[in-house]
């Protein structure tokens, strides 16, 4: 589903991407973060959530890492607000492919 610019209104806070010291994704920390943060944000009436973008790590994530992050966020939101997930990348192995999460 795409969002038309005219439909963007309201607050879209960014979700951080938890990383381990060695640079790997910390999916356990992401899950704990989502337990609290997503429910609190949706409860306050945000229009949507921004993932993999405005907190700086998007250019270095692989397509697989994008999916590993955006999928759980999208499932947790479960249609209760919009999700905007950056799909650009400096990783040449997949940045030209569309990013689809279910």
N, C-alpha and C positions, 0 to 999 in steps of 0.2 A: 504494500500500500504506500503510495506516495502522498505527500502533503503539499498542497499548493501554498505558495507564499502568502496569499490572501487569507489563508486559514490559520496562519501563525499569529497567535495573540496570547498574552499572558506570560507566566513565568515558566522557564525551562531550565532548572538547575542541572549542573553537570555532576555526574557520578564519577568518583575517582576510580582508577584502575589499580587495585592493590598488586604490588610486585614484591617478590622475594629479593633478598640481598643479591643473589646472583643474576637477577634480571628476568626470572621466570614469573609467570602469572601466579598469584596466590589465590587460587579458587576457593579455598576454605575461608579465607578472610573475606572474599567477595560475598560468599553466601551469608556470613555473619553480618556484613554490612547491609546487604539487601533486606535481611530480616527486620532490621530497625529502620533504616533510612527510607526505603521505598514506601513502607506503610505510613511513616510520619509525613513524607512529602505529599503523597496522595491525599492523606487526611487533611492537609492544609489547603488543598484545592489547586495544586500546580496544574498547569495545562499540559505539561509533558516533562520528559526526562531526556537529558543529553548524555549519550554514552560514547566512549572511545573518541573523544574529540578535544574538548576545550581544556582538558587538564594536561595536555602535552604529549601523551604517549602514542597517539594514533599513527604518526608517521613511521614508527618502528615496529608496529605489530604486523604479524603475518595474517593472511586470510583466516587460517585456522584459529589463531588467537582472537581475532575479531569475533568469530562465531562462538568461541568459548566464553566470551564476555557478554556479547549482546543477547545471545539465546536465553541465558538465565534471567537477565534483566527484563527482556520482553515477556517471558513466561510469568515472572513475578508481577509485572504490571497488569497482565491479563486483560488488556483492552480498557483499563480504567482511566488511562490518560495516554497521550501520544508519546512515542519514543523517536528521538532523532539520533541516529548512529552514524558517525562519520565513516565514510567508506574509502577515503583517499589514503594513500600510503607511499612511502619511499621504498617499500619492498616490491621489487619488480616481478616477483613470482606470482602475483595474483591481484595486483591493485586494479587492473583493467576489468576484472570480472565483477559482476554485480554481487552485492552482499545481501543474501536472503536468509532470514532466521525464522524458525518456527518454534 
